[in-house]
Each structure stands twice: as C-alpha cells, then as structure tokens.
Amino acid sequence: MSLQVYKLIIIGAAPAGLTAAIYAARARLAPLVISGPKPGGQLMGTTAIENWPGNISILGPELMLNMRQHAAHFGTQFLDETITKVDFSQRPFTLWTNHNTILKTNSVIIATGANSRELNCPGEQEYWGKGVTTCAICDGAFYVNVPVVIIGGGDTSMESALFMLKFTDQITIVQNLAQLTASKIMQERVLSNPKIKIIYNNLVTKIVGDQQHVTSIEIQNQNTKVTQILDTRAVFTAIGFLPNTKIFADQLKLDQWGYISATEEVKTNIPGIFAAGDVVDFKYRQAITAAGSGCMAALESERYLSALE
C-alpha cells in the first residue's frame, strides 16, 4: 500500500508555521502541520502581548489558539506528533514521527523555532512569564521606573539594557565573565551610561518571587563565592538561543550557530524545502517577523509546487 503524498508539510505550530498554514490552505495546498513537542512555541509561556497588530493586548496562548483555529478553518490538517527523522535526498521527501508515522510530501516548511538557553537555577521555570523573559523589546514596557536585571554580556544583553533606558534608570547587567563579550561599540554605549550598572564574575543562583511575580534574584561571585541579593521586578535572560535543527544537521546547510542557512529569506539549499521563523532568524526573533517569514515560505512553496505540475 503506497503512502499518501502531501503537497506540503509544515513542521512547527507557532507563529511562523501557523501563518504558513493559513496562506497554504487558502492556496488549496491542503497542508499538514506537525505540531511538535511545543505547539504554540515560546508564546505559550507569555502573558500579555501588546505589539501584535490589531490586538491592544492579547495573551500568548490565546493568540496561538486563534491562529490554529484560523488555519484549521481553511482546511489545514494537524498531526500532534514530533518529527524525529527526515530524508530530503529525493522527492517526495520522507519524514518520520515519534509515533512511527511515515509521511511523504513534495514540499516542506521548517518552522521548528528556537529555545532560549536557560539559567538552570531555582525559580526560573516558576517565574517564567512572571518577570523572567528573554525579550526586553517584547516585555520592557511593563517595567516602568522599577529595577530590572539583564543576564549576559553579549550584544543582545547590551541592546536590552539600552532599550530599557526608555522605561527605567534602574538597570543592572549580571555577567558571568570578568569582561563583556559584546562588540566594542555596544560595550562603549553601555559603559558610558551611568544608569546601567554591571556586575562581573557572577552567576544567578536563584530567582525569588511572591508566587505572583519576581521580586529579587540571588547571585554568587564565582571567585569569592560570596552571594548577594538584587531587588528586581524583571529578569531578562540574554545568554543565547538554540535553534531546533538537530534532526536536519545531515540534510540541510546550517550556519556555525546551527541556524538553517537560507537565501531569499526562506529558501534552503534543497529546492522544495523552506525555513521560516526563529529557526532561521537569529536577529529579530519577534512573533510578527516569524509570521511574516511564514507567509513568505508559504508563497515560495506554492510557486515551487506550481512549477512541478
């Protein structure tokens, strides 16, 4: 018995994947979305989103449910399994899931996203979305005239600190090394601003709260082992992201950080295989830019499939 060959399979069910599904379904491609281990992606752990056009404020899980229902309305099918192996060496492409389901398709959109590197300290998971976040641009406006802490010494940390100057002058950067690792110009901008304090050689050992929200963090000096408590209402972690590309490593061209290398925004090195969202975007990492790239991937997939006919 031969397997059904789908026109398009989308791997991932967050803003990029679901937007791709909406466009593809409206184009009569009958896409199949593989939801993966974290349907909805990082937004499932987000509370109020205030920068999604058309919604003054919407909860992350509510937005993801709306997008899934929108895609389903136009005929998108969903399979709540996880892709564990792929073969992109010939078309139709073959995908395997954790439930031993074998799938065939003529085109794939990879929208598996990325996970933020974790501090791995007590309180991090408990207060995720309750003061612990990875995105100052997304959540900074919630913290006006209150103390905030940014973890990390790279460019993202510097950008977060400079962005937070719009809202507060109580900004502390905690860096685990004896110096910053950001580009020289970013370091100069931060070091020259008296409103930003930097604590070196310290690791976060505990995040403390009142059950509702973060109230402070405990940090420890790596040399002296002395601990101190910093009062804060927000902990912005800026210690990097890990793109979810492990299963594609021997199939697609990746960059040195593990992100999928793409030309024309969404095209991988294999015709018919496209990538969208945080799995390819290490710069912007916004829900709206992920959705935009999902749209582009769907349009490119439609053109690719039309050319096959």
C-alpha positions as CSV (number, residue, x, y, z in Angstrom):
1,M,0.0,0.0,0.0
2,S,1.5,3.3,-1.1
3,L,1.6,6.2,1.3
4,Q,-0.3,9.4,0.6
5,V,1.9,12.1,-0.8
6,Y,1.1,15.5,0.7
7,K,1.7,18.7,-1.3
8,L,3.1,20.5,1.7
9,I,4.0,19.5,5.3
10,I,4.8,22.2,7.8
11,I,6.9,21.3,10.8
12,G,6.0,23.5,13.7
13,A,2.8,25.2,15.0
14,A,3.9,28.6,16.3
15,P,3.6,32.0,14.5
16,A,5.7,31.0,11.5
17,G,4.2,27.6,11.0
18,L,0.6,28.6,11.6
19,T,0.9,31.7,9.3
20,A,2.4,29.5,6.6
21,A,-0.6,27.1,7.1
22,I,-3.1,29.9,6.7
23,Y,-1.6,31.0,3.4
24,A,-1.0,27.5,2.1
25,A,-4.6,26.3,3.0
26,R,-6.1,29.3,1.2
27,A,-4.0,28.4,-1.8
28,R,-5.6,25.0,-1.8
29,L,-2.4,23.2,-0.9
30,A,-4.1,21.2,1.9
31,P,-1.1,21.5,4.3
32,L,-0.4,19.1,7.1
33,V,1.0,20.8,10.2
34,I,3.1,18.6,12.5
35,S,2.6,20.3,15.9
36,G,5.8,19.1,17.6
37,P,6.7,18.9,21.3
38,K,5.7,22.6,21.9
39,P,2.6,23.6,20.0
40,G,2.4,27.4,20.1
41,G,6.1,27.8,20.7
42,Q,7.6,30.4,23.1
43,L,4.4,32.4,23.2
44,M,2.7,29.7,25.2
45,G,4.7,30.9,28.2
46,T,4.0,34.6,27.5
47,T,1.3,36.6,29.3
48,A,0.1,39.8,27.7
49,I,1.3,40.6,24.2
50,E,0.9,44.3,23.3
51,N,2.7,44.5,20.0
52,W,0.7,42.2,17.8
53,P,-1.1,44.4,15.3
54,G,-4.8,44.6,15.8
55,N,-4.8,43.5,19.4
56,I,-4.1,46.1,22.0
57,S,-3.4,43.3,24.4
58,I,-3.8,39.5,24.0
59,L,-2.5,36.5,25.9
60,G,0.1,34.4,24.2
61,P,-1.8,31.1,24.4
62,E,-5.0,32.9,23.2
63,L,-3.2,34.2,20.1
64,M,-1.8,30.8,19.3
65,L,-5.2,29.2,19.7
66,N,-6.7,31.9,17.4
67,M,-4.0,31.2,14.8
68,R,-4.5,27.4,14.9
69,Q,-8.3,27.8,14.5
70,H,-7.8,30.2,11.7
71,A,-5.5,27.7,9.9
72,A,-8.0,24.9,10.6
73,H,-10.9,26.9,9.2
74,F,-9.3,27.0,5.8
75,G,-8.6,23.2,5.8
76,T,-5.3,22.8,7.5
77,Q,-4.8,19.3,9.0
78,F,-2.9,18.8,12.2
79,L,-0.9,15.9,13.5
80,D,0.1,16.3,17.1
81,E,3.3,14.3,16.8
82,T,7.0,15.2,16.6
83,I,9.3,14.7,13.6
84,T,12.3,12.6,14.6
85,K,14.0,11.9,11.3
86,V,13.9,13.3,7.7
87,D,15.2,12.2,4.3
88,F,15.5,15.2,1.9
89,S,17.7,13.3,-0.6
90,Q,14.9,12.7,-3.0
91,R,11.4,13.8,-3.7
92,P,8.9,13.0,-2.4
93,F,10.6,13.8,0.8
94,T,10.1,11.4,3.7
95,L,9.5,12.3,7.4
96,W,9.2,10.0,10.4
97,T,7.5,10.9,13.7
98,N,7.9,9.8,17.3
99,H,4.8,7.6,16.8
100,N,6.5,5.7,13.9
101,T,4.2,7.5,11.4
102,I,5.8,7.8,8.0
103,L,4.9,10.8,5.9
104,K,5.6,11.7,2.2
105,T,5.5,15.2,0.8
106,N,6.6,17.2,-2.2
107,S,7.5,20.3,-0.1
108,V,8.4,21.1,3.5
109,I,8.3,24.3,5.5
110,I,10.5,24.0,8.6
111,A,9.3,26.2,11.4
112,T,10.7,24.4,14.5
113,G,11.8,27.6,16.2
114,A,14.5,28.0,18.8
115,N,14.7,27.7,22.6
116,S,16.4,30.2,24.8
117,R,19.4,29.0,26.8
118,E,18.4,28.5,30.4
119,L,20.0,29.7,33.6
120,N,19.1,26.4,35.2
121,C,18.5,27.8,38.6
122,P,15.7,27.5,41.1
123,G,12.7,29.8,40.3
124,E,13.5,30.2,36.6
125,Q,10.6,28.0,35.5
126,E,8.3,29.0,38.3
127,Y,8.5,32.7,37.3
128,W,8.8,32.3,33.5
129,G,6.4,34.8,32.1
130,K,6.0,36.4,35.6
131,G,9.1,38.6,35.4
132,V,11.5,36.1,33.7
133,T,11.7,36.7,30.0
134,T,14.1,36.6,27.1
135,C,12.8,39.7,25.3
136,A,13.2,43.2,26.5
137,I,11.7,44.6,23.3
138,C,8.5,42.5,23.9
139,D,8.1,43.0,27.6
140,G,10.1,46.0,28.6
141,A,7.2,48.4,28.6
142,F,5.7,46.5,31.6
143,Y,8.6,47.6,33.8
144,V,8.4,51.4,34.2
145,N,10.5,53.0,36.9
146,V,11.3,49.7,38.6
147,P,14.6,47.8,39.0
148,V,15.4,45.3,36.2
149,V,18.3,42.8,35.7
150,I,19.7,41.6,32.4
151,I,21.7,38.4,32.4
152,G,24.5,38.2,29.8
153,G,27.4,40.1,28.4
154,G,26.9,39.9,24.6
155,D,25.3,42.2,22.1
156,T,21.8,41.1,22.9
157,S,22.3,42.0,26.6
158,M,23.7,45.4,25.6
159,E,20.8,46.0,23.3
160,S,18.3,45.0,26.0
161,A,20.0,47.4,28.6
162,L,20.0,50.3,26.1
163,F,16.3,49.6,25.2
164,M,15.3,49.5,28.8
165,L,16.6,53.1,29.3
166,K,13.3,54.2,27.7
167,F,11.4,52.9,30.8
168,T,13.7,52.8,33.8
169,D,17.1,54.1,35.1
170,Q,17.5,51.1,37.5
171,I,19.3,48.7,35.2
172,T,21.8,46.0,36.3
173,I,23.7,43.7,33.9
174,V,25.0,40.5,35.5
175,Q,27.8,38.9,33.5
176,N,29.5,35.6,34.4
177,L,32.9,36.6,33.0
178,A,35.4,39.2,34.0
179,Q,34.5,41.3,31.0
180,L,31.8,41.8,28.4
181,T,31.8,39.9,25.2
182,A,29.7,42.3,23.2
183,S,31.1,44.2,20.2
184,K,33.2,47.2,21.1
185,I,30.7,49.8,20.0
186,M,27.9,48.2,22.0
187,Q,30.2,48.0,25.1
188,E,31.1,51.6,24.8
189,R,27.4,52.7,24.7
190,V,26.6,50.7,27.8
191,L,29.8,51.5,29.8
192,S,29.4,55.3,29.2
193,N,25.9,55.3,30.6
194,P,25.8,55.9,34.4
195,K,22.2,54.5,34.6
196,I,23.5,51.0,33.8
197,K,25.4,49.1,36.4
198,I,27.4,46.0,35.6
199,I,28.3,43.2,38.0
200,Y,31.1,40.9,36.7
201,N,32.0,37.3,37.6
202,N,28.6,36.4,39.0
203,L,26.1,33.7,38.3
204,V,22.4,33.7,39.1
205,T,21.8,31.1,41.7
206,K,18.2,31.7,42.5
207,I,15.2,33.7,41.3
208,V,12.8,34.7,44.1
209,G,9.2,35.9,44.0
210,D,5.9,36.3,45.8
211,Q,4.2,33.5,43.9
212,Q,2.8,36.1,41.5
213,H,5.9,37.8,40.2
214,V,9.7,38.1,40.5
215,T,10.8,40.2,43.5
216,S,14.6,39.6,43.6
217,I,17.5,37.3,42.5
218,E,20.4,35.8,44.3
219,I,23.8,35.9,42.6
220,Q,27.1,34.4,43.5
221,N,30.6,35.6,42.8
222,Q,32.5,32.8,41.0
223,N,35.8,33.7,42.7
224,T,34.9,34.6,46.3
225,K,31.6,32.5,46.4
226,V,30.0,35.5,48.2
227,T,26.3,35.8,47.4
228,Q,24.2,38.9,47.3
229,I,20.5,39.7,46.7
230,L,19.4,42.1,44.0
231,D,15.9,43.5,44.1
232,T,14.3,43.4,40.7
233,R,10.9,43.1,39.0
234,A,12.2,41.7,35.8
235,V,15.0,39.2,34.8
236,F,15.8,39.5,31.1
237,T,18.0,36.5,30.1
238,A,20.2,37.2,27.1
239,I,22.5,34.2,27.1
240,G,21.7,33.0,23.6
241,F,19.3,30.7,21.8
242,L,19.5,27.1,20.4
243,P,17.7,26.6,17.1
244,N,15.8,23.4,16.9
245,T,17.7,22.0,13.9
246,K,19.4,18.9,15.2
247,I,17.4,16.5,13.0
248,F,18.3,18.5,9.9
249,A,22.0,18.7,10.5
250,D,22.9,16.0,8.0
251,Q,20.3,17.1,5.5
252,L,20.5,20.9,5.2
253,K,23.1,23.6,5.2
254,L,23.3,25.2,8.7
255,D,25.4,28.1,9.8
256,Q,28.0,28.0,12.6
257,W,25.4,28.5,15.3
258,G,23.1,25.8,14.0
259,Y,20.5,28.1,12.3
260,I,19.3,27.0,8.8
261,S,21.1,28.9,6.1
262,A,18.6,30.5,3.8
263,T,18.7,32.5,0.6
264,E,15.9,34.9,-0.4
265,E,14.8,34.8,3.3
266,V,13.3,31.3,3.3
267,K,14.9,29.1,0.7
268,T,17.2,26.3,2.0
269,N,19.9,24.6,-0.1
270,I,17.4,22.0,-1.2
271,P,14.6,23.0,-3.7
272,G,11.2,22.5,-2.1
273,I,12.5,22.8,1.5
274,F,11.8,26.1,3.1
275,A,12.5,27.6,6.5
276,A,10.7,30.2,8.5
277,G,10.8,31.9,11.9
278,D,13.3,31.6,14.7
279,V,14.9,28.5,13.1
280,V,16.4,30.8,10.5
281,D,16.2,34.2,12.2
282,F,18.8,34.9,14.9
283,K,18.4,38.7,14.7
284,Y,14.8,39.8,15.2
285,R,13.1,36.9,16.9
286,Q,9.7,38.5,17.1
287,A,6.3,36.8,16.6
288,I,5.4,39.3,13.9
289,T,8.6,38.7,11.9
290,A,8.2,34.9,12.3
291,A,4.7,35.2,11.0
292,G,5.9,37.3,8.1
293,S,8.5,34.7,7.1
294,G,5.9,32.0,7.4
295,C,3.9,33.9,4.8
296,M,6.9,34.1,2.5
297,A,7.7,30.4,2.9
298,A,4.1,29.5,2.0
299,L,4.2,31.7,-1.1
300,E,7.5,30.2,-2.2
301,S,6.3,26.7,-1.6
302,E,3.2,27.4,-3.7
303,R,5.3,28.7,-6.6
304,Y,7.6,25.7,-6.3
305,L,4.7,23.2,-6.3
306,S,3.1,25.0,-9.3
307,A,6.3,24.6,-11.3
308,L,6.2,20.9,-10.7
309,E,2.8,20.5,-12.2
